[in-house]
């Protein structure tokens, strides 16, 4: 039987980082839950965040973006970047 301390340690672990596969440019990804999206590497010319059909340009080509469930992150690129999602 596990000790209480071991069980608490399991519960306090943050969710794993998810690497998001992105499609052809411009690629749109719907955010599954609140969290952060990290865009890095590749050759990115534009990162936009959309909500309810309205998109806002971030002015960034590398970014850590706070996002909410259902937001859309649209990335325009010539060389595919790495996109990670941190839940929570």
PDB file of N, CA, C and O in Angstrom:
ATOM      1  N   UNK A   1       0.852  -1.180   0.000  1.00  0.00           N
ATOM      2  CA  UNK A   1       0.000   0.000   0.000  1.00  0.00           C
ATOM      3  C   UNK A   1       0.899   1.246   0.000  1.00  0.00           C
ATOM      4  O   UNK A   1       1.810   1.340   0.822  1.00  0.00           O
ATOM      5  N   UNK A   2       0.655   2.206  -0.913  1.00  0.00           N
ATOM      6  CA  UNK A   2       1.489   3.406  -0.980  1.00  0.00           C
ATOM      7  C   UNK A   2       1.286   4.300   0.234  1.00  0.00           C
ATOM      8  O   UNK A   2       0.220   4.310   0.849  1.00  0.00           O
ATOM      9  N   UNK A   3       2.322   5.043   0.562  1.00  0.00           N
ATOM     10  CA  UNK A   3       2.246   6.007   1.654  1.00  0.00           C
ATOM     11  C   UNK A   3       1.512   7.257   1.191  1.00  0.00           C
ATOM     12  O   UNK A   3       1.465   7.546  -0.005  1.00  0.00           O
ATOM     13  N   UNK A   4       0.946   7.989   2.123  1.00  0.00           N
ATOM     14  CA  UNK A   4       0.212   9.218   1.811  1.00  0.00           C
ATOM     15  C   UNK A   4       1.118  10.217   1.102  1.00  0.00           C
ATOM     16  O   UNK A   4       0.681  10.887   0.166  1.00  0.00           O
ATOM     17  N   UNK A   5       2.371  10.328   1.533  1.00  0.00           N
ATOM     18  CA  UNK A   5       3.311  11.252   0.901  1.00  0.00           C
ATOM     19  C   UNK A   5       3.526  10.939  -0.567  1.00  0.00           C
ATOM     20  O   UNK A   5       3.635  11.853  -1.384  1.00  0.00           O
ATOM     21  N   UNK A   6       3.589   9.656  -0.915  1.00  0.00           N
ATOM     22  CA  UNK A   6       3.753   9.246  -2.309  1.00  0.00           C
ATOM     23  C   UNK A   6       2.522   9.627  -3.128  1.00  0.00           C
ATOM     24  O   UNK A   6       2.646  10.084  -4.264  1.00  0.00           O
ATOM     25  N   UNK A   7       1.360   9.443  -2.565  1.00  0.00           N
ATOM     26  CA  UNK A   7       0.117   9.798  -3.262  1.00  0.00           C
ATOM     27  C   UNK A   7       0.034  11.301  -3.491  1.00  0.00           C
ATOM     28  O   UNK A   7      -0.371  11.738  -4.568  1.00  0.00           O
ATOM     29  N   UNK A   8       0.409  12.097  -2.497  1.00  0.00           N
ATOM     30  CA  UNK A   8       0.398  13.554  -2.654  1.00  0.00           C
ATOM     31  C   UNK A   8       1.368  13.984  -3.741  1.00  0.00           C
ATOM     32  O   UNK A   8       1.052  14.876  -4.529  1.00  0.00           O
ATOM     33  N   UNK A   9       2.535  13.371  -3.800  1.00  0.00           N
ATOM     34  CA  UNK A   9       3.528  13.712  -4.826  1.00  0.00           C
ATOM     35  C   UNK A   9       2.958  13.460  -6.221  1.00  0.00           C
ATOM     36  O   UNK A   9       3.183  14.259  -7.131  1.00  0.00           O
ATOM     37  N   UNK A  10       2.226  12.363  -6.401  1.00  0.00           N
ATOM     38  CA  UNK A  10       1.605  12.068  -7.695  1.00  0.00           C
ATOM     39  C   UNK A  10       0.581  13.134  -8.065  1.00  0.00           C
ATOM     40  O   UNK A  10       0.507  13.565  -9.216  1.00  0.00           O
ATOM     41  N   UNK A  11      -0.213  13.556  -7.070  1.00  0.00           N
ATOM     42  CA  UNK A  11      -1.259  14.540  -7.328  1.00  0.00           C
ATOM     43  C   UNK A  11      -0.690  15.924  -7.632  1.00  0.00           C
ATOM     44  O   UNK A  11      -1.320  16.700  -8.351  1.00  0.00           O
ATOM     45  N   UNK A  12       0.482  16.246  -7.102  1.00  0.00           N
ATOM     46  CA  UNK A  12       1.029  17.583  -7.293  1.00  0.00           C
ATOM     47  C   UNK A  12       1.845  17.721  -8.579  1.00  0.00           C
ATOM     48  O   UNK A  12       2.301  18.818  -8.900  1.00  0.00           O
ATOM     49  N   UNK A  13       2.036  16.638  -9.310  1.00  0.00           N
ATOM     50  CA  UNK A  13       2.801  16.698 -10.550  1.00  0.00           C
ATOM     51  C   UNK A  13       1.989  17.425 -11.624  1.00  0.00           C
ATOM     52  O   UNK A  13       0.813  17.119 -11.824  1.00  0.00           O
ATOM     53  N   UNK A  14       2.613  18.394 -12.320  1.00  0.00           N
ATOM     54  CA  UNK A  14       1.894  19.091 -13.385  1.00  0.00           C
ATOM     55  C   UNK A  14       1.693  18.170 -14.584  1.00  0.00           C
ATOM     56  O   UNK A  14       2.428  17.197 -14.752  1.00  0.00           O
ATOM     57  N   UNK A  15       0.697  18.473 -15.420  1.00  0.00           N
ATOM     58  CA  UNK A  15       0.493  17.661 -16.620  1.00  0.00           C
ATOM     59  C   UNK A  15       1.713  17.731 -17.534  1.00  0.00           C
ATOM     60  O   UNK A  15       2.462  18.707 -17.514  1.00  0.00           O
ATOM     61  N   UNK A  16       1.898  16.704 -18.319  1.00  0.00           N
ATOM     62  CA  UNK A  16       3.024  16.652 -19.254  1.00  0.00           C
ATOM     63  C   UNK A  16       2.893  17.739 -20.322  1.00  0.00           C
ATOM     64  O   UNK A  16       1.790  18.165 -20.665  1.00  0.00           O
ATOM     65  N   UNK A  17       4.024  18.169 -20.832  1.00  0.00           N
ATOM     66  CA  UNK A  17       4.046  19.116 -21.948  1.00  0.00           C
ATOM     67  C   UNK A  17       3.669  18.349 -23.208  1.00  0.00           C
ATOM     68  O   UNK A  17       4.158  17.244 -23.440  1.00  0.00           O
ATOM     69  N   UNK A  18       2.796  18.939 -24.020  1.00  0.00           N
ATOM     70  CA  UNK A  18       2.387  18.304 -25.270  1.00  0.00           C
ATOM     71  C   UNK A  18       3.032  19.031 -26.438  1.00  0.00           C
ATOM     72  O   UNK A  18       2.944  20.254 -26.541  1.00  0.00           O
ATOM     73  N   UNK A  19       3.680  18.277 -27.320  1.00  0.00           N
ATOM     74  CA  UNK A  19       4.183  18.849 -28.566  1.00  0.00           C
ATOM     75  C   UNK A  19       3.026  18.799 -29.548  1.00  0.00           C
ATOM     76  O   UNK A  19       2.454  17.736 -29.791  1.00  0.00           O
ATOM     77  N   UNK A  20       2.683  19.951 -30.111  1.00  0.00           N
ATOM     78  CA  UNK A  20       1.562  20.013 -31.044  1.00  0.00           C
ATOM     79  C   UNK A  20       2.065  19.888 -32.480  1.00  0.00           C
ATOM     80  O   UNK A  20       2.975  20.607 -32.894  1.00  0.00           O
ATOM     81  N   UNK A  21       1.469  18.975 -33.228  1.00  0.00           N
ATOM     82  CA  UNK A  21       1.774  18.857 -34.648  1.00  0.00           C
ATOM     83  C   UNK A  21       1.011  19.959 -35.367  1.00  0.00           C
ATOM     84  O   UNK A  21      -0.189  20.129 -35.152  1.00  0.00           O
ATOM     85  N   UNK A  22       1.690  20.697 -36.206  1.00  0.00           N
ATOM     86  CA  UNK A  22       0.997  21.757 -36.930  1.00  0.00           C
ATOM     87  C   UNK A  22       1.001  21.447 -38.412  1.00  0.00           C
ATOM     88  O   UNK A  22       1.905  20.792 -38.931  1.00  0.00           O
ATOM     89  N   UNK A  23      -0.028  21.931 -39.077  1.00  0.00           N
ATOM     90  CA  UNK A  23      -0.198  21.662 -40.495  1.00  0.00           C
ATOM     91  C   UNK A  23       0.514  22.678 -41.365  1.00  0.00           C
ATOM     92  O   UNK A  23       1.366  23.441 -40.907  1.00  0.00           O
ATOM     93  N   UNK A  24       0.142  22.664 -42.621  1.00  0.00           N
ATOM     94  CA  UNK A  24       0.730  23.574 -43.597  1.00  0.00           C
ATOM     95  C   UNK A  24       0.451  25.023 -43.210  1.00  0.00           C
ATOM     96  O   UNK A  24      -0.571  25.333 -42.597  1.00  0.00           O
ATOM     97  N   UNK A  25       1.367  25.890 -43.576  1.00  0.00           N
ATOM     98  CA  UNK A  25       1.250  27.315 -43.247  1.00  0.00           C
ATOM     99  C   UNK A  25       0.194  27.990 -44.115  1.00  0.00           C
ATOM    100  O   UNK A  25       0.118  27.713 -45.312  1.00  0.00           O
ATOM    101  N   UNK A  26      -0.618  28.869 -43.538  1.00  0.00           N
ATOM    102  CA  UNK A  26      -0.740  29.171 -42.115  1.00  0.00           C
ATOM    103  C   UNK A  26      -1.495  28.063 -41.391  1.00  0.00           C
ATOM    104  O   UNK A  26      -2.534  27.597 -41.858  1.00  0.00           O
ATOM    105  N   UNK A  27      -0.970  27.655 -40.267  1.00  0.00           N
ATOM    106  CA  UNK A  27      -1.525  26.549 -39.497  1.00  0.00           C
ATOM    107  C   UNK A  27      -2.344  27.079 -38.333  1.00  0.00           C
ATOM    108  O   UNK A  27      -1.893  27.955 -37.596  1.00  0.00           O
ATOM    109  N   UNK A  28      -3.542  26.549 -38.169  1.00  0.00           N
ATOM    110  CA  UNK A  28      -4.407  26.942 -37.058  1.00  0.00           C
ATOM    111  C   UNK A  28      -4.576  25.776 -36.093  1.00  0.00           C
ATOM    112  O   UNK A  28      -4.860  24.651 -36.504  1.00  0.00           O
ATOM    113  N   UNK A  29      -4.400  26.058 -34.812  1.00  0.00           N
ATOM    114  CA  UNK A  29      -4.549  25.051 -33.770  1.00  0.00           C
ATOM    115  C   UNK A  29      -5.572  25.548 -32.759  1.00  0.00           C
ATOM    116  O   UNK A  29      -5.458  26.664 -32.253  1.00  0.00           O
ATOM    117  N   UNK A  30      -6.576  24.716 -32.462  1.00  0.00           N
ATOM    118  CA  UNK A  30      -7.566  25.058 -31.441  1.00  0.00           C
ATOM    119  C   UNK A  30      -7.030  24.583 -30.097  1.00  0.00           C
ATOM    120  O   UNK A  30      -6.658  23.419 -29.950  1.00  0.00           O
ATOM    121  N   UNK A  31      -6.991  25.467 -29.130  1.00  0.00           N
ATOM    122  CA  UNK A  31      -6.449  25.169 -27.806  1.00  0.00           C
ATOM    123  C   UNK A  31      -7.460  24.313 -27.036  1.00  0.00           C
ATOM    124  O   UNK A  31      -8.623  24.695 -26.909  1.00  0.00           O
ATOM    125  N   UNK A  32      -7.015  23.141 -26.514  1.00  0.00           N
ATOM    126  CA  UNK A  32      -7.945  22.242 -25.834  1.00  0.00           C
ATOM    127  C   UNK A  32      -8.384  22.695 -24.448  1.00  0.00           C
ATOM    128  O   UNK A  32      -9.451  22.295 -23.982  1.00  0.00           O
ATOM    129  N   UNK A  33      -7.583  23.524 -23.779  1.00  0.00           N
ATOM    130  CA  UNK A  33      -7.908  23.946 -22.417  1.00  0.00           C
ATOM    131  C   UNK A  33      -7.049  25.162 -22.068  1.00  0.00           C
ATOM    132  O   UNK A  33      -6.137  25.511 -22.818  1.00  0.00           O
ATOM    133  N   UNK A  34      -7.330  25.800 -20.951  1.00  0.00           N
ATOM    134  CA  UNK A  34      -6.511  26.935 -20.511  1.00  0.00           C
ATOM    135  C   UNK A  34      -5.060  26.497 -20.351  1.00  0.00           C
ATOM    136  O   UNK A  34      -4.786  25.367 -19.947  1.00  0.00           O
ATOM    137  N   UNK A  35      -4.142  27.390 -20.669  1.00  0.00           N
ATOM    138  CA  UNK A  35      -2.736  27.060 -20.518  1.00  0.00           C
ATOM    139  C   UNK A  35      -1.852  28.051 -21.240  1.00  0.00           C
ATOM    140  O   UNK A  35      -2.165  29.237 -21.343  1.00  0.00           O
ATOM    141  N   UNK A  36      -0.740  27.538 -21.738  1.00  0.00           N
ATOM    142  CA  UNK A  36       0.206  28.365 -22.486  1.00  0.00           C
ATOM    143  C   UNK A  36       0.660  27.612 -23.726  1.00  0.00           C
ATOM    144  O   UNK A  36       0.825  26.392 -23.707  1.00  0.00           O
ATOM    145  N   UNK A  37       0.859  28.357 -24.797  1.00  0.00           N
ATOM    146  CA  UNK A  37       1.424  27.833 -26.035  1.00  0.00           C
ATOM    147  C   UNK A  37       2.796  28.465 -26.189  1.00  0.00           C
ATOM    148  O   UNK A  37       2.943  29.680 -26.051  1.00  0.00           O
ATOM    149  N   UNK A  38       3.807  27.640 -26.477  1.00  0.00           N
ATOM    150  CA  UNK A  38       5.158  28.130 -26.712  1.00  0.00           C
ATOM    151  C   UNK A  38       5.511  27.846 -28.167  1.00  0.00           C
ATOM    152  O   UNK A  38       5.474  26.699 -28.611  1.00  0.00           O
ATOM    153  N   UNK A  39       5.855  28.900 -28.905  1.00  0.00           N
ATOM    154  CA  UNK A  39       6.256  28.781 -30.309  1.00  0.00           C
ATOM    155  C   UNK A  39       7.725  29.164 -30.381  1.00  0.00           C
ATOM    156  O   UNK A  39       8.109  30.256 -29.961  1.00  0.00           O
ATOM    157  N   UNK A  40       8.553  28.259 -30.917  1.00  0.00           N
ATOM    158  CA  UNK A  40       9.976  28.557 -31.011  1.00  0.00           C
ATOM    159  C   UNK A  40      10.596  27.821 -32.195  1.00  0.00           C
ATOM    160  O   UNK A  40      10.083  26.800 -32.652  1.00  0.00           O
ATOM    161  N   UNK A  41      11.701  28.359 -32.674  1.00  0.00           N
ATOM    162  CA  UNK A  41      12.415  27.736 -33.779  1.00  0.00           C
ATOM    163  C   UNK A  41      11.709  27.952 -35.101  1.00  0.00           C
ATOM    164  O   UNK A  41      10.748  28.717 -35.189  1.00  0.00           O
ATOM    165  N   UNK A  42      12.189  27.279 -36.119  1.00  0.00           N
ATOM    166  CA  UNK A  42      11.628  27.424 -37.449  1.00  0.00           C
ATOM    167  C   UNK A  42      11.836  28.835 -37.970  1.00  0.00           C
ATOM    168  O   UNK A  42      12.632  29.605 -37.433  1.00  0.00           O
ATOM    169  N   UNK A  43      11.104  29.156 -39.027  1.00  0.00           N
ATOM    170  CA  UNK A  43      11.116  30.511 -39.565  1.00  0.00           C
ATOM    171  C   UNK A  43       9.679  30.994 -39.597  1.00  0.00           C
ATOM    172  O   UNK A  43       8.936  30.723 -40.540  1.00  0.00           O
ATOM    173  N   UNK A  44       9.299  31.715 -38.551  1.00  0.00           N
ATOM    174  CA  UNK A  44       7.929  32.181 -38.358  1.00  0.00           C
ATOM    175  C   UNK A  44       7.838  33.649 -38.765  1.00  0.00           C
ATOM    176  O   UNK A  44       8.696  34.450 -38.395  1.00  0.00           O
ATOM    177  N   UNK A  45       6.803  34.004 -39.523  1.00  0.00           N
ATOM    178  CA  UNK A  45       6.618  35.404 -39.896  1.00  0.00           C
ATOM    179  C   UNK A  45       5.441  36.050 -39.175  1.00  0.00           C
ATOM    180  O   UNK A  45       5.347  37.276 -39.126  1.00  0.00           O
ATOM    181  N   UNK A  46       4.529  35.228 -38.608  1.00  0.00           N
ATOM    182  CA  UNK A  46       3.332  35.792 -37.989  1.00  0.00           C
ATOM    183  C   UNK A  46       2.722  34.798 -37.009  1.00  0.00           C
ATOM    184  O   UNK A  46       2.552  33.621 -37.329  1.00  0.00           O
ATOM    185  N   UNK A  47       2.393  35.284 -35.804  1.00  0.00           N
ATOM    186  CA  UNK A  47       1.639  34.494 -34.826  1.00  0.00           C
ATOM    187  C   UNK A  47       0.413  35.311 -34.456  1.00  0.00           C
ATOM    188  O   UNK A  47       0.521  36.476 -34.072  1.00  0.00           O
ATOM    189  N   UNK A  48      -0.763  34.684 -34.576  1.00  0.00           N
ATOM    190  CA  UNK A  48      -2.029  35.349 -34.256  1.00  0.00           C
ATOM    191  C   UNK A  48      -2.803  34.497 -33.251  1.00  0.00           C
ATOM    192  O   UNK A  48      -2.667  33.274 -33.216  1.00  0.00           O
ATOM    193  N   UNK A  49      -3.613  35.164 -32.442  1.00  0.00           N
ATOM    194  CA  UNK A  49      -4.536  34.470 -31.541  1.00  0.00           C
ATOM    195  C   UNK A  49      -5.940  34.886 -31.927  1.00  0.00           C
ATOM    196  O   UNK A  49      -6.228  36.068 -32.115  1.00  0.00           O
ATOM    197  N   UNK A  50      -6.818  33.881 -32.042  1.00  0.00           N
ATOM    198  CA  UNK A  50      -8.196  34.165 -32.415  1.00  0.00           C
ATOM    199  C   UNK A  50      -9.180  33.672 -31.377  1.00  0.00           C
ATOM    200  O   UNK A  50      -8.968  32.662 -30.705  1.00  0.00           O
ATOM    201  N   UNK A  51     -10.261  34.418 -31.269  1.00  0.00           N
ATOM    202  CA  UNK A  51     -11.356  34.038 -30.376  1.00  0.00           C
ATOM    203  C   UNK A  51     -12.643  34.512 -31.011  1.00  0.00           C
ATOM    204  O   UNK A  51     -12.766  35.676 -31.394  1.00  0.00           O
ATOM    205  N   UNK A  52     -13.607  33.602 -31.122  1.00  0.00           N
ATOM    206  CA  UNK A  52     -14.915  33.919 -31.707  1.00  0.00           C
ATOM    207  C   UNK A  52     -14.780  34.520 -33.101  1.00  0.00           C
ATOM    208  O   UNK A  52     -15.535  35.421 -33.466  1.00  0.00           O
ATOM    209  N   UNK A  53     -13.816  34.023 -33.882  1.00  0.00           N
ATOM    210  CA  UNK A  53     -13.665  34.458 -35.267  1.00  0.00           C
ATOM    211  C   UNK A  53     -12.856  35.729 -35.478  1.00  0.00           C
ATOM    212  O   UNK A  53     -12.634  36.130 -36.620  1.00  0.00           O
ATOM    213  N   UNK A  54     -12.411  36.369 -34.405  1.00  0.00           N
ATOM    214  CA  UNK A  54     -11.605  37.579 -34.520  1.00  0.00           C
ATOM    215  C   UNK A  54     -10.159  37.252 -34.160  1.00  0.00           C
ATOM    216  O   UNK A  54      -9.891  36.693 -33.096  1.00  0.00           O
ATOM    217  N   UNK A  55      -9.221  37.603 -35.055  1.00  0.00           N
ATOM    218  CA  UNK A  55      -7.805  37.321 -34.820  1.00  0.00           C
ATOM    219  C   UNK A  55      -7.046  38.599 -34.506  1.00  0.00           C
ATOM    220  O   UNK A  55      -7.333  39.662 -35.056  1.00  0.00           O
ATOM    221  N   UNK A  56      -6.068  38.475 -33.608  1.00  0.00           N
ATOM    222  CA  UNK A  56      -5.205  39.583 -33.212  1.00  0.00           C
ATOM    223  C   UNK A  56      -3.767  39.153 -33.497  1.00  0.00           C
ATOM    224  O   UNK A  56      -3.351  38.060 -33.114  1.00  0.00           O
ATOM    225  N   UNK A  57      -3.019  40.014 -34.166  1.00  0.00           N
ATOM    226  CA  UNK A  57      -1.613  39.752 -34.430  1.00  0.00           C
ATOM    227  C   UNK A  57      -0.814  40.036 -33.169  1.00  0.00           C
ATOM    228  O   UNK A  57      -0.994  41.076 -32.536  1.00  0.00           O
ATOM    229  N   UNK A  58       0.076  39.104 -32.800  1.00  0.00           N
ATOM    230  CA  UNK A  58       0.867  39.289 -31.581  1.00  0.00           C
ATOM    231  C   UNK A  58       2.078  40.190 -31.801  1.00  0.00           C
ATOM    232  O   UNK A  58       2.595  40.773 -30.848  1.00  0.00           O
ATOM    233  N   UNK A  59       2.535  40.310 -33.046  1.00  0.00           N
ATOM    234  CA  UNK A  59       3.750  41.065 -33.322  1.00  0.00           C
ATOM    235  C   UNK A  59       5.009  40.277 -32.983  1.00  0.00           C
ATOM    236  O   UNK A  59       6.109  40.828 -32.991  1.00  0.00           O
ATOM    237  N   UNK A  60       4.852  38.989 -32.685  1.00  0.00           N
ATOM    238  CA  UNK A  60       5.963  38.137 -32.280  1.00  0.00           C
ATOM    239  C   UNK A  60       6.202  37.024 -33.289  1.00  0.00           C
ATOM    240  O   UNK A  60       5.293  36.635 -34.022  1.00  0.00           O
ATOM    241  N   UNK A  61       7.439  36.510 -33.324  1.00  0.00           N
ATOM    242  CA  UNK A  61       7.733  35.332 -34.142  1.00  0.00           C
ATOM    243  C   UNK A  61       8.194  34.160 -33.270  1.00  0.00           C
ATOM    244  O   UNK A  61       8.263  33.025 -33.741  1.00  0.00           O
ATOM    245  N   UNK A  62       8.504  34.431 -32.022  1.00  0.00           N
ATOM    246  CA  UNK A  62       8.760  33.437 -30.983  1.00  0.00           C
ATOM    247  C   UNK A  62       7.972  33.913 -29.774  1.00  0.00           C
ATOM    248  O   UNK A  62       8.004  35.097 -29.440  1.00  0.00           O
ATOM    249  N   UNK A  63       7.263  33.000 -29.114  1.00  0.00           N
ATOM    250  CA  UNK A  63       6.378  33.505 -28.063  1.00  0.00           C
ATOM    251  C   UNK A  63       6.006  32.441 -27.042  1.00  0.00           C
ATOM    252  O   UNK A  63       6.035  31.242 -27.317  1.00  0.00           O
ATOM    253  N   UNK A  64       5.651  32.926 -25.845  1.00  0.00           N
ATOM    254  CA  UNK A  64       4.946  32.159 -24.833  1.00  0.00           C
ATOM    255  C   UNK A  64       3.616  32.876 -24.682  1.00  0.00           C
ATOM    256  O   UNK A  64       3.572  34.014 -24.215  1.00  0.00           O
ATOM    257  N   UNK A  65       2.533  32.221 -25.073  1.00  0.00           N
ATOM    258  CA  UNK A  65       1.220  32.870 -25.130  1.00  0.00           C
ATOM    259  C   UNK A  65       0.252  32.255 -24.133  1.00  0.00           C
ATOM    260  O   UNK A  65      -0.001  31.052 -24.195  1.00  0.00           O
ATOM    261  N   UNK A  66      -0.299  33.043 -23.213  1.00  0.00           N
ATOM    262  CA  UNK A  66      -1.376  32.519 -22.373  1.00  0.00           C
ATOM    263  C   UNK A  66      -2.620  32.358 -23.243  1.00  0.00           C
ATOM    264  O   UNK A  66      -2.972  33.261 -24.001  1.00  0.00           O
ATOM    265  N   UNK A  67      -3.277  31.216 -23.135  1.00  0.00           N
ATOM    266  CA  UNK A  67      -4.440  30.932 -23.971  1.00  0.00           C
ATOM    267  C   UNK A  67      -5.566  30.347 -23.133  1.00  0.00           C
ATOM    268  O   UNK A  67      -5.346  29.805 -22.050  1.00  0.00           O
ATOM    269  N   UNK A  68      -6.770  30.470 -23.659  1.00  0.00           N
ATOM    270  CA  UNK A  68      -7.953  29.900 -23.019  1.00  0.00           C
ATOM    271  C   UNK A  68      -8.534  28.811 -23.910  1.00  0.00           C
ATOM    272  O   UNK A  68      -8.296  28.772 -25.117  1.00  0.00           O
ATOM    273  N   UNK A  69      -9.297  27.934 -23.280  1.00  0.00           N
ATOM    274  CA  UNK A  69      -9.946  26.847 -24.016  1.00  0.00           C
ATOM    275  C   UNK A  69     -10.733  27.401 -25.193  1.00  0.00           C
ATOM    276  O   UNK A  69     -11.529  28.327 -25.035  1.00  0.00           O
ATOM    277  N   UNK A  70     -10.509  26.834 -26.370  1.00  0.00           N
ATOM    278  CA  UNK A  70     -11.232  27.235 -27.569  1.00  0.00           C
ATOM    279  C   UNK A  70     -10.553  28.329 -28.371  1.00  0.00           C
ATOM    280  O   UNK A  70     -10.953  28.590 -29.505  1.00  0.00           O
ATOM    281  N   UNK A  71      -9.522  28.986 -27.808  1.00  0.00           N
ATOM    282  CA  UNK A  71      -8.771  29.966 -28.588  1.00  0.00           C
ATOM    283  C   UNK A  71      -8.127  29.256 -29.779  1.00  0.00           C
ATOM    284  O   UNK A  71      -7.893  28.048 -29.746  1.00  0.00           O
ATOM    285  N   UNK A  72      -7.847  30.022 -30.821  1.00  0.00           N
ATOM    286  CA  UNK A  72      -7.169  29.491 -32.001  1.00  0.00           C
ATOM    287  C   UNK A  72      -5.838  30.220 -32.134  1.00  0.00           C
ATOM    288  O   UNK A  72      -5.787  31.450 -32.133  1.00  0.00           O
ATOM    289  N   UNK A  73      -4.768  29.451 -32.247  1.00  0.00           N
ATOM    290  CA  UNK A  73      -3.445  30.028 -32.495  1.00  0.00           C
ATOM    291  C   UNK A  73      -3.121  29.740 -33.959  1.00  0.00           C
ATOM    292  O   UNK A  73      -3.099  28.587 -34.391  1.00  0.00           O
ATOM    293  N   UNK A  74      -2.870  30.816 -34.716  1.00  0.00           N
ATOM    294  CA  UNK A  74      -2.574  30.678 -36.149  1.00  0.00           C
ATOM    295  C   UNK A  74      -1.132  31.131 -36.384  1.00  0.00           C
ATOM    296  O   UNK A  74      -0.744  32.243 -36.024  1.00  0.00           O
ATOM    297  N   UNK A  75      -0.354  30.245 -36.993  1.00  0.00           N
ATOM    298  CA  UNK A  75       1.069  30.499 -37.204  1.00  0.00           C
ATOM    299  C   UNK A  75       1.372  30.443 -38.693  1.00  0.00           C
ATOM    300  O   UNK A  75       1.050  29.468 -39.372  1.00  0.00           O
ATOM    301  N   UNK A  76       2.000  31.510 -39.191  1.00  0.00           N
ATOM    302  CA  UNK A  76       2.442  31.556 -40.582  1.00  0.00           C
ATOM    303  C   UNK A  76       3.954  31.364 -40.576  1.00  0.00           C
ATOM    304  O   UNK A  76       4.669  32.051 -39.845  1.00  0.00           O
ATOM    305  N   UNK A  77       4.438  30.430 -41.390  1.00  0.00           N
ATOM    306  CA  UNK A  77       5.865  30.098 -41.354  1.00  0.00           C
ATOM    307  C   UNK A  77       6.341  29.602 -42.715  1.00  0.00           C
ATOM    308  O   UNK A  77       5.540  29.231 -43.573  1.00  0.00           O
ATOM    309  N   UNK A  78       7.680  29.603 -42.896  1.00  0.00           N
ATOM    310  CA  UNK A  78       8.294  28.967 -44.063  1.00  0.00           C
ATOM    311  C   UNK A  78       9.071  27.726 -43.655  1.00  0.00           C
ATOM    312  O   UNK A  78       9.207  26.800 -44.455  1.00  0.00           O
ATOM    313  N   UNK A  79       9.586  27.685 -42.422  1.00  0.00           N
ATOM    314  CA  UNK A  79      10.203  26.492 -41.847  1.00  0.00           C
ATOM    315  C   UNK A  79       9.429  26.190 -40.563  1.00  0.00           C
ATOM    316  O   UNK A  79       9.263  27.069 -39.717  1.00  0.00           O
ATOM    317  N   UNK A  80       8.960  24.959 -40.418  1.00  0.00           N
ATOM    318  CA  UNK A  80       8.079  24.568 -39.312  1.00  0.00           C
ATOM    319  C   UNK A  80       8.720  24.839 -37.947  1.00  0.00           C
ATOM    320  O   UNK A  80       9.837  24.390 -37.690  1.00  0.00           O
ATOM    321  N   UNK A  81       8.019  25.571 -37.067  1.00  0.00           N
ATOM    322  CA  UNK A  81       8.510  25.787 -35.708  1.00  0.00           C
ATOM    323  C   UNK A  81       8.109  24.626 -34.792  1.00  0.00           C
ATOM    324  O   UNK A  81       7.319  23.763 -35.175  1.00  0.00           O
ATOM    325  N   UNK A  82       8.656  24.620 -33.597  1.00  0.00           N
ATOM    326  CA  UNK A  82       8.213  23.693 -32.559  1.00  0.00           C
ATOM    327  C   UNK A  82       7.139  24.412 -31.758  1.00  0.00           C
ATOM    328  O   UNK A  82       7.326  25.554 -31.340  1.00  0.00           O
ATOM    329  N   UNK A  83       6.010  23.736 -31.544  1.00  0.00           N
ATOM    330  CA  UNK A  83       4.908  24.328 -30.786  1.00  0.00           C
ATOM    331  C   UNK A  83       4.574  23.385 -29.624  1.00  0.00           C
ATOM    332  O   UNK A  83       4.210  22.228 -29.832  1.00  0.00           O
ATOM    333  N   UNK A  84       4.704  23.901 -28.405  1.00  0.00           N
ATOM    334  CA  UNK A  84       4.407  23.119 -27.203  1.00  0.00           C
ATOM    335  C   UNK A  84       3.209  23.722 -26.482  1.00  0.00           C
ATOM    336  O   UNK A  84       2.989  24.932 -26.506  1.00  0.00           O
ATOM    337  N   UNK A  85       2.438  22.839 -25.838  1.00  0.00           N
ATOM    338  CA  UNK A  85       1.263  23.268 -25.080  1.00  0.00           C
ATOM    339  C   UNK A  85       1.441  22.846 -23.629  1.00  0.00           C
ATOM    340  O   UNK A  85       1.704  21.679 -23.336  1.00  0.00           O
ATOM    341  N   UNK A  86       1.296  23.807 -22.726  1.00  0.00           N
ATOM    342  CA  UNK A  86       1.353  23.569 -21.288  1.00  0.00           C
ATOM    343  C   UNK A  86      -0.045  23.773 -20.732  1.00  0.00           C
ATOM    344  O   UNK A  86      -0.556  24.893 -20.747  1.00  0.00           O
ATOM    345  N   UNK A  87      -0.672  22.715 -20.244  1.00  0.00           N
ATOM    346  CA  UNK A  87      -2.023  22.825 -19.685  1.00  0.00           C
ATOM    347  C   UNK A  87      -1.971  23.482 -18.314  1.00  0.00           C
ATOM    348  O   UNK A  87      -1.080  23.230 -17.503  1.00  0.00           O
ATOM    349  N   UNK A  88      -2.983  24.350 -18.090  1.00  0.00           N
ATOM    350  CA  UNK A  88      -3.126  24.934 -16.759  1.00  0.00           C
ATOM    351  C   UNK A  88      -2.554  26.278 -16.558  1.00  0.00           C
ATOM    352  O   UNK A  88      -2.640  26.828 -15.459  1.00  0.00           O
TER     353      UNK A  88
END
